[in-house]
Amino acid sequence: MTGLSGPMRLGPRAPAARAVCVLVHGRGQSPEEMQSHVLARLTAPAVAFMLPRAPEGAWWTARAVDPLTSITRAELATALDHLAAAMAAARGELPGVPLVLAGFSQGACLAIEYLSAGLPAPDVLVAFTGCRVGVEADNRREAAPAGVPVYLTGGDADPWIPLSAFTDAAQSLGRQRANVRADLFPGRPHEVSAAEIAMLSSILGDCAAGRSPRMEAPR
């Protein structure tokens, strides 16, 4: 584990690690909170985890659903560079093993933007309560490689990611020909539910076993 000013690294190393997951925290959160709220609830003994840390506790200042401004575009570009470096570090440490990119809330939005930007793609994307950043009129990129498995979730009354933004994200990923499973959870608070944890455990287990993720865990 690294210090509180940098990323966190958990789990097995080569050759015991059979998959690696880059997990991105949300606004006002930290890798430590992702460890306690998500990783502690997983069953993934053969998976290494790398958790980047936003320098100021948030990846950008505006809400994800606000129209893009020059400031937000610059902040988002910096955040994408940060995430790209984390992804490259994960690939560099564990070359040849499946790489899962996951995130919650603002971290999920960043993960979706990373995939849509056409950057070196993960083998699987897991976006817990995420959406596209900005609005449709912002002419956002849709450059993801076709066929990437994506698990997208949302809540029907989420205070940060409204239903319209969840739908917009699903449609955008669909246009990019991602292999999307989208689950909407009625009444779920702004958190990662037990059903979402079960799905991530299933995806990681499939990846560690050398299988394509089936995304068959029940809701």
Contacts in CASP RR format, 6 or more apart in sequence:
PFRMAT RR
TARGET T0000
AUTHOR 0000-0000-0000
METHOD contacts of the structure
MODEL  1
MTGLSGPMRLGPRAPAARAVCVLVHGRGQSPEEMQSHVLARLTAPAVAFM
LPRAPEGAWWTARAVDPLTSITRAELATALDHLAAAMAAARGELPGVPLV
LAGFSQGACLAIEYLSAGLPAPDVLVAFTGCRVGVEADNRREAAPAGVPV
YLTGGDADPWIPLSAFTDAAQSLGRQRANVRADLFPGRPHEVSAAEIAML
SSILGDCAAGRSPRMEAPR
1 8 0 8 1.000
1 9 0 8 1.000
1 10 0 8 1.000
2 8 0 8 1.000
2 9 0 8 1.000
4 30 0 8 1.000
4 32 0 8 1.000
5 53 0 8 1.000
6 53 0 8 1.000
7 31 0 8 1.000
7 50 0 8 1.000
7 51 0 8 1.000
7 52 0 8 1.000
7 53 0 8 1.000
7 86 0 8 1.000
7 89 0 8 1.000
8 31 0 8 1.000
8 32 0 8 1.000
8 35 0 8 1.000
8 49 0 8 1.000
8 50 0 8 1.000
8 51 0 8 1.000
8 53 0 8 1.000
9 48 0 8 1.000
9 49 0 8 1.000
9 50 0 8 1.000
9 51 0 8 1.000
10 35 0 8 1.000
10 39 0 8 1.000
10 48 0 8 1.000
10 49 0 8 1.000
10 51 0 8 1.000
11 17 0 8 1.000
11 47 0 8 1.000
11 48 0 8 1.000
11 49 0 8 1.000
12 45 0 8 1.000
12 46 0 8 1.000
12 47 0 8 1.000
12 48 0 8 1.000
13 48 0 8 1.000
13 93 0 8 1.000
14 93 0 8 1.000
14 94 0 8 1.000
16 46 0 8 1.000
17 46 0 8 1.000
17 47 0 8 1.000
17 48 0 8 1.000
17 94 0 8 1.000
17 97 0 8 1.000
18 46 0 8 1.000
18 47 0 8 1.000
18 97 0 8 1.000
18 98 0 8 1.000
18 207 0 8 1.000
18 208 0 8 1.000
18 209 0 8 1.000
18 210 0 8 1.000
19 44 0 8 1.000
19 46 0 8 1.000
19 47 0 8 1.000
19 48 0 8 1.000
19 97 0 8 1.000
19 98 0 8 1.000
19 99 0 8 1.000
19 100 0 8 1.000
19 204 0 8 1.000
19 205 0 8 1.000
19 207 0 8 1.000
19 208 0 8 1.000
20 47 0 8 1.000
20 48 0 8 1.000
20 49 0 8 1.000
20 50 0 8 1.000
20 90 0 8 1.000
20 93 0 8 1.000
20 94 0 8 1.000
20 97 0 8 1.000
20 98 0 8 1.000
20 99 0 8 1.000
20 100 0 8 1.000
21 44 0 8 1.000
21 47 0 8 1.000
21 48 0 8 1.000
21 49 0 8 1.000
21 50 0 8 1.000
21 99 0 8 1.000
21 100 0 8 1.000
21 101 0 8 1.000
21 102 0 8 1.000
21 204 0 8 1.000
22 49 0 8 1.000
22 50 0 8 1.000
22 51 0 8 1.000
22 52 0 8 1.000
22 83 0 8 1.000
22 86 0 8 1.000
22 87 0 8 1.000
22 90 0 8 1.000
22 99 0 8 1.000
22 100 0 8 1.000
22 101 0 8 1.000
22 102 0 8 1.000
22 122 0 8 1.000
23 31 0 8 1.000
23 34 0 8 1.000
23 38 0 8 1.000
23 39 0 8 1.000
23 49 0 8 1.000
23 50 0 8 1.000
23 51 0 8 1.000
23 102 0 8 1.000
23 103 0 8 1.000
24 51 0 8 1.000
24 52 0 8 1.000
24 59 0 8 1.000
24 83 0 8 1.000
24 101 0 8 1.000
24 102 0 8 1.000
24 103 0 8 1.000
24 104 0 8 1.000
24 107 0 8 1.000
24 108 0 8 1.000
24 110 0 8 1.000
24 111 0 8 1.000
25 31 0 8 1.000
25 33 0 8 1.000
25 34 0 8 1.000
25 51 0 8 1.000
25 53 0 8 1.000
25 54 0 8 1.000
25 103 0 8 1.000
25 104 0 8 1.000
25 106 0 8 1.000
25 107 0 8 1.000
26 54 0 8 1.000
26 58 0 8 1.000
26 59 0 8 1.000
26 103 0 8 1.000
26 104 0 8 1.000
26 105 0 8 1.000
26 106 0 8 1.000
26 107 0 8 1.000
26 108 0 8 1.000
27 57 0 8 1.000
27 58 0 8 1.000
27 59 0 8 1.000
27 105 0 8 1.000
27 106 0 8 1.000
27 107 0 8 1.000
28 54 0 8 1.000
28 57 0 8 1.000
28 58 0 8 1.000
29 57 0 8 1.000
29 104 0 8 1.000
29 105 0 8 1.000
30 53 0 8 1.000
30 57 0 8 1.000
31 51 0 8 1.000
31 52 0 8 1.000
31 53 0 8 1.000
34 51 0 8 1.000
34 104 0 8 1.000
35 51 0 8 1.000
37 191 0 8 1.000
37 192 0 8 1.000
38 104 0 8 1.000
38 192 0 8 1.000
38 197 0 8 1.000
38 200 0 8 1.000
39 49 0 8 1.000
41 194 0 8 1.000
41 197 0 8 1.000
42 197 0 8 1.000
42 200 0 8 1.000
42 201 0 8 1.000
42 204 0 8 1.000
43 201 0 8 1.000
44 201 0 8 1.000
44 204 0 8 1.000
44 205 0 8 1.000
44 208 0 8 1.000
46 205 0 8 1.000
46 208 0 8 1.000
47 100 0 8 1.000
47 204 0 8 1.000
47 205 0 8 1.000
47 207 0 8 1.000
47 208 0 8 1.000
48 90 0 8 1.000
48 93 0 8 1.000
48 94 0 8 1.000
50 86 0 8 1.000
50 89 0 8 1.000
50 90 0 8 1.000
50 93 0 8 1.000
52 82 0 8 1.000
52 83 0 8 1.000
52 85 0 8 1.000
52 86 0 8 1.000
54 79 0 8 1.000
54 82 0 8 1.000
55 82 0 8 1.000
58 106 0 8 1.000
59 75 0 8 1.000
59 76 0 8 1.000
59 79 0 8 1.000
59 82 0 8 1.000
59 106 0 8 1.000
59 107 0 8 1.000
59 110 0 8 1.000
60 72 0 8 1.000
60 75 0 8 1.000
60 76 0 8 1.000
60 79 0 8 1.000
60 106 0 8 1.000
60 133 0 8 1.000
61 71 0 8 1.000
61 72 0 8 1.000
61 75 0 8 1.000
62 69 0 8 1.000
62 71 0 8 1.000
62 72 0 8 1.000
62 75 0 8 1.000
63 160 0 8 1.000
64 106 0 8 1.000
64 109 0 8 1.000
64 130 0 8 1.000
64 131 0 8 1.000
64 132 0 8 1.000
64 133 0 8 1.000
64 134 0 8 1.000
64 160 0 8 1.000
64 161 0 8 1.000
64 165 0 8 1.000
65 131 0 8 1.000
65 134 0 8 1.000
65 135 0 8 1.000
65 161 0 8 1.000
65 162 0 8 1.000
65 165 0 8 1.000
66 72 0 8 1.000
66 134 0 8 1.000
66 135 0 8 1.000
67 134 0 8 1.000
67 135 0 8 1.000
67 137 0 8 1.000
67 138 0 8 1.000
68 76 0 8 1.000
68 133 0 8 1.000
68 134 0 8 1.000
68 135 0 8 1.000
68 138 0 8 1.000
68 140 0 8 1.000
72 133 0 8 1.000
72 134 0 8 1.000
76 110 0 8 1.000
76 113 0 8 1.000
76 133 0 8 1.000
79 110 0 8 1.000
80 110 0 8 1.000
80 113 0 8 1.000
80 114 0 8 1.000
80 117 0 8 1.000
80 119 0 8 1.000
83 110 0 8 1.000
83 111 0 8 1.000
83 114 0 8 1.000
84 114 0 8 1.000
84 119 0 8 1.000
84 120 0 8 1.000
87 99 0 8 1.000
87 101 0 8 1.000
87 114 0 8 1.000
87 119 0 8 1.000
87 120 0 8 1.000
87 122 0 8 1.000
88 120 0 8 1.000
90 99 0 8 1.000
91 99 0 8 1.000
91 120 0 8 1.000
98 123 0 8 1.000
98 124 0 8 1.000
98 207 0 8 1.000
98 208 0 8 1.000
98 210 0 8 1.000
99 122 0 8 1.000
99 123 0 8 1.000
99 124 0 8 1.000
100 122 0 8 1.000
100 123 0 8 1.000
100 124 0 8 1.000
100 125 0 8 1.000
100 126 0 8 1.000
100 203 0 8 1.000
100 204 0 8 1.000
100 207 0 8 1.000
101 111 0 8 1.000
101 114 0 8 1.000
101 115 0 8 1.000
101 122 0 8 1.000
101 124 0 8 1.000
101 125 0 8 1.000
101 126 0 8 1.000
102 108 0 8 1.000
102 111 0 8 1.000
102 125 0 8 1.000
102 126 0 8 1.000
102 127 0 8 1.000
102 128 0 8 1.000
102 200 0 8 1.000
103 110 0 8 1.000
103 111 0 8 1.000
103 126 0 8 1.000
103 127 0 8 1.000
103 128 0 8 1.000
103 130 0 8 1.000
104 128 0 8 1.000
104 129 0 8 1.000
104 192 0 8 1.000
105 128 0 8 1.000
105 129 0 8 1.000
105 130 0 8 1.000
105 160 0 8 1.000
105 161 0 8 1.000
105 190 0 8 1.000
106 160 0 8 1.000
107 130 0 8 1.000
108 127 0 8 1.000
108 128 0 8 1.000
108 129 0 8 1.000
108 130 0 8 1.000
108 131 0 8 1.000
109 127 0 8 1.000
109 130 0 8 1.000
109 131 0 8 1.000
109 132 0 8 1.000
109 133 0 8 1.000
109 161 0 8 1.000
110 133 0 8 1.000
111 125 0 8 1.000
111 126 0 8 1.000
111 127 0 8 1.000
112 125 0 8 1.000
112 127 0 8 1.000
112 130 0 8 1.000
112 131 0 8 1.000
112 132 0 8 1.000
112 133 0 8 1.000
112 152 0 8 1.000
112 169 0 8 1.000
112 172 0 8 1.000
112 173 0 8 1.000
113 132 0 8 1.000
113 133 0 8 1.000
115 121 0 8 1.000
115 122 0 8 1.000
115 125 0 8 1.000
115 144 0 8 1.000
115 148 0 8 1.000
115 150 0 8 1.000
115 173 0 8 1.000
115 176 0 8 1.000
115 178 0 8 1.000
116 132 0 8 1.000
116 140 0 8 1.000
116 141 0 8 1.000
116 142 0 8 1.000
116 143 0 8 1.000
116 144 0 8 1.000
116 172 0 8 1.000
116 173 0 8 1.000
116 176 0 8 1.000
117 141 0 8 1.000
117 143 0 8 1.000
118 141 0 8 1.000
118 143 0 8 1.000
118 144 0 8 1.000
118 145 0 8 1.000
121 144 0 8 1.000
121 145 0 8 1.000
121 148 0 8 1.000
122 148 0 8 1.000
123 148 0 8 1.000
123 149 0 8 1.000
123 207 0 8 1.000
124 148 0 8 1.000
124 149 0 8 1.000
124 150 0 8 1.000
124 151 0 8 1.000
124 203 0 8 1.000
124 207 0 8 1.000
124 213 0 8 1.000
125 148 0 8 1.000
125 149 0 8 1.000
125 150 0 8 1.000
125 151 0 8 1.000
125 178 0 8 1.000
126 150 0 8 1.000
126 151 0 8 1.000
126 199 0 8 1.000
126 200 0 8 1.000
126 203 0 8 1.000
127 150 0 8 1.000
127 151 0 8 1.000
127 152 0 8 1.000
127 153 0 8 1.000
127 169 0 8 1.000
128 153 0 8 1.000
128 154 0 8 1.000
128 192 0 8 1.000
128 196 0 8 1.000
129 153 0 8 1.000
129 154 0 8 1.000
129 155 0 8 1.000
129 158 0 8 1.000
129 160 0 8 1.000
129 161 0 8 1.000
129 190 0 8 1.000
129 192 0 8 1.000
130 152 0 8 1.000
130 153 0 8 1.000
130 154 0 8 1.000
130 161 0 8 1.000
130 165 0 8 1.000
130 166 0 8 1.000
130 169 0 8 1.000
131 161 0 8 1.000
131 165 0 8 1.000
131 166 0 8 1.000
131 168 0 8 1.000
131 169 0 8 1.000
132 140 0 8 1.000
132 165 0 8 1.000
132 168 0 8 1.000
132 169 0 8 1.000
132 172 0 8 1.000
133 140 0 8 1.000
134 140 0 8 1.000
136 168 0 8 1.000
140 172 0 8 1.000
142 172 0 8 1.000
142 175 0 8 1.000
142 176 0 8 1.000
143 176 0 8 1.000
144 173 0 8 1.000
144 176 0 8 1.000
144 177 0 8 1.000
144 178 0 8 1.000
146 176 0 8 1.000
146 177 0 8 1.000
146 178 0 8 1.000
147 177 0 8 1.000
147 178 0 8 1.000
147 179 0 8 1.000
148 178 0 8 1.000
148 179 0 8 1.000
149 178 0 8 1.000
149 179 0 8 1.000
149 203 0 8 1.000
149 212 0 8 1.000
149 213 0 8 1.000
149 215 0 8 1.000
150 173 0 8 1.000
150 178 0 8 1.000
150 179 0 8 1.000
150 180 0 8 1.000
150 181 0 8 1.000
151 180 0 8 1.000
151 181 0 8 1.000
151 183 0 8 1.000
151 199 0 8 1.000
151 200 0 8 1.000
151 203 0 8 1.000
151 213 0 8 1.000
151 215 0 8 1.000
152 166 0 8 1.000
152 169 0 8 1.000
152 170 0 8 1.000
152 173 0 8 1.000
152 180 0 8 1.000
152 181 0 8 1.000
152 182 0 8 1.000
152 183 0 8 1.000
153 182 0 8 1.000
153 183 0 8 1.000
153 184 0 8 1.000
153 185 0 8 1.000
153 196 0 8 1.000
154 161 0 8 1.000
154 166 0 8 1.000
154 183 0 8 1.000
154 184 0 8 1.000
154 185 0 8 1.000
154 188 0 8 1.000
155 161 0 8 1.000
155 163 0 8 1.000
155 166 0 8 1.000
155 184 0 8 1.000
155 185 0 8 1.000
155 186 0 8 1.000
155 187 0 8 1.000
155 188 0 8 1.000
156 163 0 8 1.000
156 184 0 8 1.000
156 185 0 8 1.000
156 186 0 8 1.000
156 187 0 8 1.000
156 188 0 8 1.000
157 186 0 8 1.000
157 187 0 8 1.000
158 166 0 8 1.000
158 188 0 8 1.000
158 190 0 8 1.000
159 190 0 8 1.000
160 190 0 8 1.000
163 184 0 8 1.000
166 182 0 8 1.000
166 184 0 8 1.000
170 180 0 8 1.000
170 182 0 8 1.000
173 180 0 8 1.000
174 180 0 8 1.000
181 215 0 8 1.000
183 195 0 8 1.000
183 196 0 8 1.000
183 199 0 8 1.000
183 219 0 8 1.000
185 193 0 8 1.000
185 195 0 8 1.000
185 196 0 8 1.000
185 219 0 8 1.000
195 217 0 8 1.000
195 218 0 8 1.000
195 219 0 8 1.000
198 217 0 8 1.000
198 218 0 8 1.000
199 215 0 8 1.000
199 217 0 8 1.000
201 217 0 8 1.000
202 213 0 8 1.000
202 214 0 8 1.000
202 215 0 8 1.000
202 216 0 8 1.000
202 217 0 8 1.000
203 213 0 8 1.000
203 215 0 8 1.000
205 211 0 8 1.000
206 212 0 8 1.000
206 213 0 8 1.000
206 214 0 8 1.000
207 213 0 8 1.000
END
